[in-house]
């Protein structure tokens, strides 16, 4: 198991190019199973979760060719569907949350799809009902082996038939899975209360370039006219908005001057506005974000009536839950107070005890809410030893360590590597003192 040793209190400077979006990559990779033709994907991030999914595709029989850094060609013309029922697959599929999205494409093209209960971040219960209710609405037969938590769906003799459905939640992965199934179903499918995140839009655009007929892309009402087959395509993944938000938070917290290059501003939604509410200066320079060093700190705005600012997560175009932990840690050195309301996951705020150990003033109200009382850089956080519980908490603790006085140790850094590409190398290029050790 690896650890990071970080000397805090160093101001950084330079340019950063964000990696390809992790959450888009996991959807796009599963979509290669929908066609026997070649699919080339560019700007894939070199991170643990993406590499695990590529390995899983290889084990299913998908041909994988690496063209260049971040560029791969996939061809699913000899898929071994029987691999789904092996013990090796149960172990492999259960280690990655994104593996749930192979079920829809396999069901649509090969008539059946199985998955063990997926792994991923330990942030509370993450239900799969939306996925399987969507498959059932399209005519699939559902089965669940309670003993080993193994889920399965199979086509009946009638095959998959389009349907009108209202999702019980605007699940991104659930919407993606249903869309990838419906594109090869007979007739027309409508999905209301669909997720409309940029990465889901990217998936729909890719599928349309392969021959699918999806309209309403970018809205919460998708209409899909089924086709008999899909062809190959070339697709480029967007920059990762979560990583971009992480770099914004890191720059402010360490009072560093950083430029984030080629961020795709039109796909950032409320992210820039939310950080500006914390008093952080962001300049739009073409398609770049420039963050000055904030030598005098940053002050949290209040609501119009003077009450404490609340930052809460919501489905797109609301603020993404993946950045709440970043906002929380950045607020620890702001001037003013902030209420964080994490609505979607009940365990995502439990890492705050590590920040409290470092001297942060945080009151955890309940599993979903925390009040942060900013230090205004009058009291520097203290270095400590801590462990990363999940991807986003891990990067938040790393940001805290970079701003703290002394040398901190972060254990279980594989969690950070799941979502952030070569983060230690890229930080060193900006001047950080960070070492990776076994």
The 8 nearest C-alpha neighbors of each residue, nearest first, counted from 0:
[[1, 437, 411, 2, 413, 412, 410, 436],
 [2, 0, 437, 436, 412, 411, 410, 435],
 [3, 1, 410, 436, 409, 412, 435, 437],
 [2, 4, 435, 409, 408, 434, 5, 436],
 [3, 5, 408, 434, 433, 407, 435, 2],
 [6, 4, 433, 407, 406, 432, 7, 3],
 [7, 5, 406, 432, 405, 407, 433, 401],
 [8, 6, 401, 403, 402, 404, 9, 400],
 [7, 9, 402, 403, 404, 401, 10, 6],
 [10, 8, 7, 11, 431, 401, 253, 402],
 [11, 9, 255, 253, 254, 8, 12, 430],
 [10, 12, 255, 429, 430, 9, 431, 256],
 [13, 11, 256, 429, 257, 255, 430, 10],
 [12, 14, 257, 429, 258, 15, 256, 11],
 [13, 15, 258, 257, 259, 16, 260, 12],
 [14, 16, 259, 260, 258, 17, 13, 257],
 [15, 17, 260, 259, 18, 14, 261, 262],
 [18, 16, 238, 15, 243, 239, 242, 19],
 [19, 17, 238, 44, 239, 20, 16, 420],
 [18, 20, 238, 44, 42, 239, 43, 237],
 [239, 19, 21, 238, 23, 22, 237, 24],
 [20, 22, 24, 23, 19, 25, 418, 239],
 [23, 21, 24, 25, 20, 26, 198, 239],
 [22, 24, 198, 26, 20, 21, 25, 27],
 [23, 25, 21, 27, 26, 22, 28, 20],
 [24, 26, 28, 22, 23, 27, 97, 21],
 [27, 25, 23, 29, 24, 28, 30, 100],
 [26, 28, 30, 24, 29, 25, 202, 23],
 [29, 27, 25, 30, 26, 31, 24, 53],
 [28, 30, 101, 26, 27, 31, 32, 100],
 [29, 31, 27, 32, 28, 33, 104, 26],
 [32, 30, 33, 29, 28, 34, 38, 75],
 [31, 33, 30, 75, 34, 104, 29, 105],
 [34, 32, 31, 104, 30, 108, 229, 35],
 [33, 35, 36, 229, 32, 230, 31, 75],
 [34, 36, 76, 75, 74, 37, 33, 230],
 [37, 35, 231, 34, 230, 74, 38, 76],
 [36, 38, 74, 231, 73, 72, 39, 35],
 [37, 39, 231, 232, 73, 72, 233, 31],
 [40, 38, 72, 233, 71, 234, 73, 232],
 [39, 41, 234, 71, 70, 235, 233, 72],
 [40, 42, 70, 235, 43, 69, 234, 236],
 [43, 41, 69, 19, 236, 235, 70, 44],
 [42, 44, 69, 19, 41, 70, 24, 45],
 [45, 43, 19, 46, 18, 69, 42, 420],
 [46, 44, 420, 43, 50, 49, 69, 47],
 [47, 45, 420, 417, 49, 44, 48, 418],
 [46, 48, 417, 50, 49, 51, 416, 418],
 [49, 47, 417, 51, 50, 46, 52, 95],
 [50, 48, 52, 51, 47, 46, 53, 25],
 [49, 51, 53, 47, 52, 48, 46, 54],
 [52, 50, 54, 48, 49, 53, 47, 55],
 [51, 53, 55, 49, 54, 50, 56, 48],
 [52, 54, 50, 56, 55, 51, 57, 49],
 [55, 53, 57, 51, 52, 56, 50, 58],
 [54, 56, 52, 58, 53, 57, 51, 59],
 [57, 55, 59, 53, 54, 58, 61, 52],
 [58, 56, 61, 54, 60, 59, 55, 53],
 [59, 57, 55, 60, 56, 54, 61, 82],
 [60, 58, 56, 79, 57, 78, 61, 82],
 [59, 61, 78, 57, 58, 79, 77, 62],
 [60, 62, 75, 57, 56, 74, 59, 78],
 [63, 61, 74, 73, 57, 60, 75, 64],
 [64, 62, 73, 72, 61, 65, 57, 74],
 [65, 63, 72, 71, 66, 73, 62, 70],
 [64, 66, 71, 67, 70, 72, 63, 68],
 [67, 65, 70, 71, 64, 72, 68, 69],
 [68, 66, 70, 65, 69, 71, 41, 64],
 [69, 67, 70, 66, 65, 42, 43, 71],
 [68, 70, 43, 42, 41, 67, 44, 71],
 [69, 71, 41, 67, 66, 68, 40, 42],
 [72, 70, 65, 66, 40, 64, 39, 73],
 [71, 73, 39, 64, 38, 63, 40, 37],
 [74, 72, 63, 38, 62, 37, 39, 64],
 [73, 75, 37, 62, 61, 36, 76, 35],
 [74, 76, 61, 35, 32, 77, 78, 62],
 [75, 77, 35, 74, 78, 36, 61, 34],
 [78, 76, 75, 60, 79, 61, 35, 62],
 [77, 79, 60, 59, 75, 80, 61, 76],
 [80, 78, 59, 81, 60, 82, 77, 83],
 [79, 81, 82, 83, 78, 59, 109, 105],
 [82, 80, 83, 79, 84, 85, 59, 78],
 [83, 81, 80, 85, 84, 79, 59, 88],
 [84, 82, 81, 85, 80, 88, 113, 114],
 [83, 85, 82, 81, 86, 88, 113, 89],
 [86, 84, 87, 88, 82, 83, 89, 81],
 [85, 87, 89, 88, 90, 84, 83, 91],
 [86, 88, 85, 90, 89, 91, 82, 92],
 [89, 87, 91, 90, 85, 86, 92, 83],
 [90, 88, 86, 92, 115, 87, 91, 93],
 [89, 91, 87, 88, 93, 92, 86, 94],
 [90, 92, 88, 93, 89, 94, 87, 55],
 [93, 91, 89, 94, 88, 90, 98, 95],
 [92, 94, 117, 115, 118, 90, 91, 116],
 [93, 95, 118, 92, 91, 117, 119, 90],
 [96, 94, 118, 119, 97, 98, 117, 93],
 [95, 97, 117, 119, 118, 98, 99, 94],
 [98, 96, 99, 95, 25, 100, 117, 52],
 [97, 99, 100, 96, 95, 101, 92, 117],
 [100, 98, 97, 101, 102, 96, 114, 117],
 [101, 99, 98, 102, 176, 97, 29, 103],
 [100, 102, 29, 99, 104, 103, 98, 105],
 [103, 101, 112, 105, 100, 104, 99, 106],
 [102, 104, 180, 176, 106, 105, 101, 179],
 [103, 105, 107, 33, 106, 179, 180, 101],
 [106, 104, 112, 102, 109, 108, 107, 103],
 [105, 107, 111, 110, 112, 103, 104, 109],
 [108, 106, 180, 104, 105, 183, 110, 109],
 [109, 107, 105, 106, 110, 104, 33, 183],
 [110, 108, 105, 106, 111, 107, 80, 112],
 [111, 109, 106, 154, 153, 107, 108, 105],
 [112, 110, 153, 106, 152, 109, 105, 154],
 [111, 113, 102, 106, 105, 152, 151, 153],
 [114, 112, 151, 150, 83, 102, 152, 111],
 [113, 115, 150, 149, 99, 151, 92, 116],
 [116, 114, 149, 93, 89, 117, 148, 150],
 [115, 117, 148, 93, 149, 114, 118, 150],
 [118, 116, 93, 96, 95, 115, 94, 92],
 [117, 119, 94, 96, 95, 93, 116, 120],
 [120, 118, 96, 95, 121, 94, 117, 97],
 [119, 121, 389, 122, 118, 390, 388, 96],
 [122, 120, 123, 389, 119, 388, 346, 347],
 [123, 121, 346, 347, 120, 344, 345, 124],
 [122, 124, 346, 345, 344, 121, 125, 347],
 [123, 125, 126, 122, 344, 345, 121, 346],
 [126, 124, 123, 127, 344, 122, 343, 128],
 [125, 127, 128, 124, 129, 130, 123, 170],
 [128, 126, 130, 129, 125, 131, 173, 99],
 [127, 129, 131, 130, 126, 132, 133, 173],
 [130, 128, 132, 127, 173, 131, 133, 166],
 [131, 129, 173, 133, 128, 127, 132, 176],
 [130, 132, 134, 133, 128, 129, 135, 127],
 [131, 133, 135, 129, 134, 130, 128, 136],
 [132, 134, 136, 131, 130, 135, 177, 129],
 [133, 135, 131, 137, 136, 132, 139, 130],
 [136, 134, 139, 132, 138, 137, 133, 131],
 [137, 135, 133, 138, 134, 132, 162, 139],
 [136, 138, 134, 160, 135, 159, 161, 162],
 [137, 139, 135, 159, 136, 160, 134, 140],
 [140, 138, 135, 154, 153, 134, 137, 152],
 [139, 141, 153, 152, 154, 135, 155, 138],
 [142, 140, 152, 151, 139, 153, 135, 143],
 [141, 143, 151, 150, 152, 140, 144, 153],
 [142, 144, 150, 149, 145, 151, 141, 148],
 [145, 143, 149, 146, 148, 147, 150, 142],
 [144, 146, 148, 147, 143, 149, 150, 142],
 [147, 145, 144, 148, 149, 143, 150, 115],
 [146, 148, 149, 145, 144, 115, 116, 143],
 [149, 147, 145, 144, 116, 146, 115, 150],
 [150, 148, 115, 144, 147, 143, 114, 116],
 [151, 149, 143, 114, 113, 115, 142, 144],
 [150, 152, 113, 142, 112, 141, 143, 114],
 [153, 151, 141, 140, 112, 111, 139, 142],
 [154, 152, 111, 140, 139, 110, 106, 155],
 [153, 155, 139, 110, 158, 140, 111, 159],
 [154, 156, 158, 157, 139, 153, 140, 138],
 [155, 157, 158, 154, 159, 138, 139, 153],
 [158, 156, 155, 159, 154, 138, 160, 139],
 [159, 157, 155, 154, 156, 160, 138, 139],
 [160, 158, 184, 138, 137, 185, 154, 139],
 [161, 159, 185, 184, 137, 186, 138, 158],
 [162, 160, 188, 187, 186, 185, 137, 184],
 [161, 163, 188, 137, 164, 136, 189, 160],
 [164, 162, 189, 188, 190, 165, 161, 191],
 [163, 165, 190, 189, 166, 162, 191, 136],
 [164, 166, 191, 190, 192, 167, 163, 193],
 [167, 165, 168, 192, 164, 191, 169, 129],
 [166, 168, 165, 129, 169, 192, 170, 128],
 [169, 167, 166, 170, 192, 129, 193, 194],
 [168, 170, 194, 193, 192, 171, 166, 314],
 [169, 171, 173, 168, 172, 174, 194, 129],
 [172, 170, 194, 174, 173, 175, 169, 199],
 [171, 173, 175, 174, 170, 176, 100, 26],
 [172, 174, 130, 170, 176, 171, 175, 129],
 [173, 175, 177, 171, 172, 176, 170, 193],
 [176, 174, 172, 178, 173, 177, 179, 171],
 [175, 177, 103, 173, 179, 100, 174, 178],
 [176, 178, 180, 174, 179, 175, 133, 181],
 [179, 177, 181, 175, 180, 176, 174, 182],
 [180, 178, 176, 177, 104, 182, 181, 103],
 [181, 179, 103, 107, 177, 178, 104, 182],
 [180, 182, 184, 178, 183, 179, 177, 225],
 [181, 183, 225, 180, 179, 184, 211, 226],
 [182, 184, 225, 226, 181, 227, 107, 180],
 [185, 183, 159, 181, 225, 160, 182, 161],
 [186, 184, 160, 225, 161, 159, 183, 187],
 [185, 187, 161, 225, 224, 160, 184, 188],
 [186, 188, 224, 161, 223, 225, 162, 189],
 [189, 187, 161, 162, 223, 163, 222, 224],
 [188, 190, 222, 163, 221, 164, 223, 162],
 [189, 191, 221, 164, 220, 193, 165, 163],
 [192, 190, 220, 165, 193, 219, 164, 166],
 [193, 191, 219, 169, 166, 165, 220, 194],
 [194, 192, 219, 191, 169, 190, 174, 220],
 [193, 195, 169, 171, 170, 196, 219, 174],
 [194, 196, 217, 218, 219, 199, 193, 315],
 [195, 197, 199, 198, 315, 194, 200, 316],
 [198, 196, 200, 199, 201, 266, 195, 217],
 [197, 199, 23, 201, 200, 196, 202, 22],
 [200, 198, 202, 196, 201, 197, 195, 203],
 [201, 199, 197, 203, 198, 202, 217, 216],
 [200, 202, 198, 204, 199, 203, 197, 205],
 [201, 203, 199, 205, 200, 204, 27, 206],
 [204, 202, 206, 200, 205, 201, 207, 199],
 [203, 205, 201, 207, 202, 206, 200, 208],
 [204, 206, 208, 202, 203, 207, 201, 209],
 [207, 205, 209, 203, 208, 211, 204, 202],
 [208, 206, 211, 210, 204, 209, 205, 212],
 [207, 209, 205, 206, 210, 204, 232, 211],
 [210, 208, 230, 206, 207, 229, 231, 232],
 [209, 211, 207, 229, 208, 230, 206, 212],
 [212, 210, 207, 206, 182, 209, 213, 226],
 [211, 213, 224, 223, 207, 210, 214, 225],
 [214, 212, 223, 222, 211, 207, 224, 203],
 [215, 213, 222, 216, 221, 223, 212, 220],
 [214, 216, 221, 218, 220, 217, 222, 213],
 [215, 217, 214, 218, 200, 221, 203, 213],
 [218, 216, 195, 200, 215, 219, 196, 197],
 [219, 217, 220, 216, 215, 195, 221, 193],
 [218, 220, 193, 192, 191, 195, 194, 221],
 [221, 219, 191, 218, 190, 215, 193, 192],
 [220, 222, 215, 190, 189, 214, 216, 219],
 [223, 221, 189, 214, 213, 188, 215, 190],
 [224, 222, 213, 188, 187, 212, 225, 189],
 [223, 225, 187, 212, 186, 188, 213, 226],
 [224, 226, 182, 184, 183, 185, 186, 187],
 [227, 225, 183, 228, 182, 211, 224, 184],
 [226, 228, 183, 225, 229, 184, 185, 182],
 [229, 227, 226, 183, 230, 34, 210, 33],
 [228, 230, 209, 210, 34, 211, 33, 231],
 [231, 229, 209, 36, 34, 210, 232, 228],
 [230, 232, 36, 38, 37, 209, 34, 229],
 [233, 231, 38, 209, 39, 234, 208, 230],
 [232, 234, 39, 38, 40, 235, 231, 41],
 [235, 233, 40, 41, 39, 205, 232, 236],
 [236, 234, 41, 40, 42, 237, 233, 43],
 [235, 237, 42, 19, 41, 20, 234, 43],
 [236, 238, 19, 20, 239, 235, 263, 23],
 [239, 237, 19, 20, 18, 17, 262, 240],
 [20, 238, 240, 19, 242, 241, 18, 243],
 [239, 241, 243, 242, 244, 267, 238, 20],
 [242, 240, 244, 243, 239, 245, 322, 321],
 [241, 243, 245, 239, 244, 240, 246, 17],
 [242, 244, 240, 246, 245, 241, 239, 17],
 [245, 243, 247, 241, 242, 246, 240, 248],
 [244, 246, 242, 248, 243, 247, 249, 241],
 [245, 247, 249, 243, 248, 244, 250, 242],
 [248, 246, 244, 250, 245, 249, 243, 251],
 [249, 247, 245, 251, 246, 250, 329, 252],
 [248, 250, 246, 252, 247, 398, 251, 253],
 [251, 249, 255, 247, 248, 253, 252, 254],
 [252, 250, 254, 248, 249, 253, 247, 255],
 [251, 253, 249, 254, 329, 250, 248, 402],
 [252, 254, 402, 255, 250, 251, 10, 249],
 [255, 253, 292, 251, 293, 252, 250, 294],
 [256, 254, 292, 250, 11, 10, 253, 12],
 [257, 255, 292, 291, 12, 290, 250, 11],
 [256, 258, 13, 290, 12, 14, 255, 289],
 [259, 257, 289, 14, 288, 290, 260, 15],
 [260, 258, 15, 288, 287, 14, 16, 289],
 [259, 261, 287, 16, 262, 15, 258, 288],
 [262, 260, 286, 287, 263, 259, 16, 17],
 [261, 263, 264, 260, 287, 286, 238, 259],
 [264, 262, 265, 266, 261, 286, 238, 267],
 [263, 265, 267, 266, 262, 286, 287, 268],
 [264, 266, 263, 267, 268, 262, 286, 197],
 [265, 267, 264, 268, 263, 197, 240, 262],
 [268, 266, 264, 270, 265, 240, 269, 263],
 [267, 269, 270, 266, 316, 265, 271, 317],
 [270, 268, 272, 271, 318, 273, 267, 317],
 [269, 271, 273, 272, 268, 267, 274, 318],
 [272, 270, 274, 273, 269, 275, 267, 281],
 [273, 271, 275, 269, 270, 274, 276, 268],
 [274, 272, 276, 270, 275, 271, 269, 277],
 [273, 275, 277, 276, 271, 272, 279, 270],
 [274, 276, 279, 278, 272, 277, 273, 280],
 [277, 275, 273, 278, 274, 300, 299, 272],
 [276, 278, 299, 274, 275, 279, 298, 300],
 [279, 277, 298, 297, 275, 299, 276, 280],
 [280, 278, 275, 277, 297, 274, 281, 251],
 [279, 281, 290, 275, 278, 282, 291, 293],
 [282, 280, 290, 289, 288, 279, 283, 275],
 [281, 283, 289, 288, 284, 290, 280, 287],
 [284, 282, 288, 287, 285, 289, 281, 286],
 [285, 283, 287, 286, 288, 282, 289, 258],
 [284, 286, 287, 283, 288, 261, 264, 260],
 [285, 287, 261, 284, 262, 263, 264, 283],
 [288, 286, 260, 284, 261, 285, 259, 262],
 [289, 287, 259, 283, 258, 282, 284, 281],
 [288, 290, 258, 282, 281, 257, 259, 287],
 [289, 291, 281, 257, 256, 258, 280, 288],
 [292, 290, 256, 293, 289, 255, 257, 280],
 [291, 293, 255, 256, 254, 294, 290, 251],
 [294, 292, 296, 254, 295, 291, 251, 297],
 [293, 295, 292, 296, 254, 291, 255, 297],
 [296, 294, 293, 297, 292, 254, 375, 376],
 [295, 297, 293, 294, 375, 333, 298, 376],
 [298, 296, 278, 333, 279, 334, 293, 299],
 [297, 299, 334, 278, 333, 277, 335, 300],
 [300, 298, 277, 278, 335, 334, 276, 333],
 [299, 301, 276, 277, 298, 278, 308, 302],
 [302, 300, 308, 305, 307, 306, 303, 299],
 [301, 303, 305, 306, 304, 308, 307, 300],
 [304, 302, 305, 301, 306, 300, 308, 307],
 [305, 303, 302, 306, 301, 307, 308, 300],
 [306, 304, 302, 301, 303, 307, 308, 300],
 [307, 305, 302, 304, 301, 308, 303, 309],
 [306, 308, 301, 337, 302, 309, 336, 305],
 [307, 309, 301, 337, 302, 338, 306, 300],
 [310, 308, 338, 339, 337, 311, 307, 340],
 [311, 309, 339, 340, 338, 308, 312, 337],
 [310, 312, 340, 341, 339, 309, 313, 318],
 [313, 311, 320, 318, 319, 341, 342, 317],
 [312, 314, 317, 318, 319, 315, 311, 320],
 [313, 315, 317, 316, 169, 319, 318, 312],
 [316, 314, 317, 196, 195, 313, 318, 319],
 [315, 317, 314, 268, 318, 196, 269, 313],
 [316, 318, 315, 313, 314, 319, 312, 269],
 [319, 317, 312, 313, 269, 320, 270, 316],
 [318, 320, 321, 312, 322, 313, 317, 314],
 [321, 319, 312, 322, 323, 318, 341, 313],
 [320, 322, 319, 323, 391, 241, 324, 325],
 [323, 321, 325, 320, 324, 319, 326, 241],
 [324, 322, 326, 325, 320, 321, 327, 312],
 [323, 325, 327, 322, 326, 392, 395, 328],
 [326, 324, 322, 395, 323, 327, 328, 329],
 [327, 325, 323, 329, 324, 328, 330, 322],
 [328, 326, 324, 330, 325, 329, 323, 331],
 [327, 329, 325, 330, 331, 326, 395, 324],
 [328, 330, 326, 331, 327, 252, 248, 332],
 [331, 329, 333, 327, 328, 332, 373, 326],
 [330, 332, 373, 328, 329, 333, 359, 374],
 [333, 331, 374, 375, 373, 376, 330, 329],
 [334, 332, 375, 373, 330, 297, 298, 331],
 [333, 335, 375, 298, 373, 299, 297, 374],
 [336, 334, 299, 373, 333, 298, 372, 337],
 [335, 337, 372, 371, 373, 307, 299, 338],
 [336, 338, 371, 308, 370, 309, 307, 339],
 [337, 339, 370, 309, 369, 308, 310, 371],
 [338, 340, 310, 369, 368, 309, 311, 370],
 [341, 339, 368, 311, 367, 342, 310, 338],
 [342, 340, 367, 311, 312, 343, 368, 339],
 [343, 341, 340, 367, 344, 312, 311, 345],
 [342, 344, 341, 345, 320, 312, 313, 367],
 [345, 343, 346, 123, 347, 342, 122, 341],
 [344, 346, 366, 123, 367, 347, 122, 343],
 [347, 345, 122, 123, 348, 349, 344, 366],
 [346, 348, 122, 349, 345, 344, 350, 341],
 [349, 347, 350, 346, 351, 366, 367, 324],
 [348, 350, 351, 347, 346, 352, 366, 363],
 [349, 351, 352, 348, 353, 392, 347, 388],
 [352, 350, 354, 353, 349, 348, 355, 361],
 [351, 353, 355, 354, 350, 356, 349, 361],
 [354, 352, 356, 351, 355, 350, 357, 385],
 [353, 355, 357, 351, 356, 352, 359, 358],
 [354, 356, 359, 352, 358, 357, 353, 351],
 [357, 355, 353, 354, 358, 352, 359, 383],
 [356, 358, 381, 354, 380, 355, 359, 382],
 [359, 357, 355, 380, 356, 381, 360, 354],
 [358, 360, 355, 354, 331, 357, 361, 380],
 [361, 359, 372, 371, 355, 358, 331, 362],
 [362, 360, 371, 370, 359, 372, 363, 355],
 [361, 363, 370, 369, 364, 371, 360, 372],
 [362, 364, 369, 365, 368, 361, 370, 366],
 [365, 363, 369, 368, 362, 366, 370, 367],
 [364, 366, 367, 368, 363, 369, 345, 348],
 [367, 365, 345, 346, 368, 348, 364, 349],
 [366, 368, 341, 365, 345, 340, 342, 348],
 [369, 367, 340, 364, 365, 339, 341, 366],
 [368, 370, 363, 339, 364, 362, 338, 371],
 [369, 371, 338, 362, 361, 337, 339, 363],
 [372, 370, 361, 337, 336, 360, 373, 331],
 [373, 371, 336, 360, 361, 335, 331, 370],
 [372, 374, 331, 333, 332, 334, 335, 375],
 [373, 375, 332, 376, 377, 378, 331, 333],
 [374, 376, 334, 333, 332, 377, 373, 296],
 [377, 375, 374, 332, 378, 379, 296, 333],
 [378, 376, 375, 374, 379, 332, 373, 334],
 [379, 377, 376, 374, 380, 375, 358, 332],
 [378, 380, 376, 403, 404, 381, 377, 402],
 [379, 381, 403, 357, 358, 404, 378, 359],
 [382, 380, 357, 404, 403, 358, 379, 383],
 [381, 383, 407, 405, 403, 406, 404, 357],
 [382, 384, 407, 385, 408, 381, 357, 406],
 [385, 383, 408, 407, 409, 386, 382, 410],
 [384, 386, 409, 410, 408, 383, 353, 387],
 [387, 385, 410, 409, 411, 388, 384, 412],
 [386, 388, 393, 411, 389, 410, 412, 414],
 [389, 387, 386, 393, 392, 121, 414, 390],
 [390, 388, 120, 414, 392, 387, 393, 391],
 [391, 389, 415, 414, 393, 392, 418, 394],
 [390, 392, 393, 394, 389, 395, 321, 324],
 [393, 391, 395, 389, 394, 390, 324, 396],
 [392, 394, 387, 390, 396, 391, 395, 415],
 [393, 395, 397, 391, 396, 392, 398, 415],
 [396, 394, 392, 398, 325, 397, 393, 324],
 [395, 397, 399, 393, 398, 394, 400, 392],
 [396, 398, 394, 400, 395, 399, 401, 393],
 [399, 397, 395, 401, 396, 400, 249, 394],
 [398, 400, 396, 402, 397, 401, 403, 395],
 [399, 401, 403, 397, 402, 398, 7, 407],
 [402, 400, 7, 398, 399, 403, 8, 397],
 [401, 403, 8, 7, 253, 399, 400, 252],
 [404, 402, 380, 7, 400, 381, 382, 8],
 [403, 405, 381, 7, 382, 8, 380, 379],
 [404, 406, 382, 7, 6, 403, 407, 381],
 [407, 405, 6, 5, 382, 7, 4, 408],
 [408, 406, 382, 383, 5, 384, 4, 400],
 [407, 409, 384, 4, 3, 385, 5, 383],
 [410, 408, 385, 3, 386, 2, 384, 412],
 [409, 411, 386, 2, 412, 385, 387, 408],
 [412, 410, 413, 387, 386, 414, 1, 0],
 [411, 413, 414, 415, 410, 2, 1, 387],
 [414, 412, 416, 411, 415, 417, 1, 0],
 [413, 415, 390, 412, 417, 389, 416, 411],
 [414, 416, 390, 412, 417, 413, 393, 418],
 [417, 415, 413, 419, 418, 414, 46, 47],
 [418, 416, 47, 48, 414, 415, 46, 413],
 [417, 419, 416, 415, 46, 390, 21, 420],
 [420, 418, 416, 422, 415, 417, 46, 421],
 [419, 421, 46, 422, 45, 416, 44, 418],
 [422, 420, 424, 423, 425, 419, 416, 46],
 [421, 423, 425, 420, 424, 419, 426, 416],
 [422, 424, 426, 425, 421, 427, 433, 434],
 [425, 423, 427, 421, 426, 422, 428, 433],
 [424, 426, 428, 422, 427, 423, 421, 429],
 [425, 427, 423, 429, 428, 431, 424, 422],
 [426, 428, 431, 430, 424, 429, 425, 423],
 [429, 427, 425, 426, 430, 424, 431, 13],
 [430, 428, 426, 12, 427, 11, 13, 431],
 [431, 429, 427, 11, 428, 426, 432, 12],
 [432, 430, 427, 426, 433, 429, 11, 9],
 [431, 433, 6, 5, 427, 430, 434, 7],
 [432, 434, 5, 4, 431, 423, 6, 427],
 [435, 433, 4, 3, 436, 5, 432, 423],
 [434, 436, 3, 2, 4, 1, 433, 437],
 [437, 435, 2, 1, 3, 434, 4, 0],
 [436, 1, 0, 2, 435, 3, 410, 412]]
